[in-house]
C-alpha cells in the first residue's frame, strides 16, 4: 500500500479489508472507524500519521467494495443471477404513468418513457425484494410468489449440484 508516496506494508491487510467489507452498506464514517480499529489491532500507527493511513486504506476499500458489489449482484446464492427469474412485471392496463417506481427503485430496474414505466434492467432487481410493488399507487407491479421462488431455487440447486 502507498502512503505519502512510500510503499508500506500493513500486517493483516486482507483481514482489515474483509472486516470493512462485511459492513458494505454501512455509512462511510462507520466503515472508516472499522478500518482504523482493525488497522490498529494489527499494526503500530503513529498518531500523527493516522489520517494518512486511513486515507490510503479508504482508497483500497473503495476499489474492493466496487468489486464486491459487482460479485454480489452477478449471483444469487451462488447461482448466476440471470437464471433466477425474480423481477417485476408491469401490468400496462393498470400503470397510469406516475413514474413512482422509477424514483423509488435504487437498483435502476425501471425507466420511464412513452408515458409509462418499463422494466429495463430486470437482473438488477434484488432477489426476494418486492417493496416497489407496495409503493406503486396503481398496483401495477407484480412479482413471482415466494413459493415459486423457493421452487426455482430448489431446481437450480439440483441443476448445479448444490443440494
PyMOL commands that set and color helices and strands:
alter all, ss='L'
color gray80, all
select helices_A, chain A and resi 13-21+28-42+47-74+81-83+100-104+122-124+131-135+146-160
alter helices_A, ss='H'
color red, helices_A
select strands_A, chain A and resi 2-3+6-7+75-76+79-80+89-90+110-113+116-119+141-142
alter strands_A, ss='S'
color yellow, strands_A
deselect
rebuild
show_as cartoon
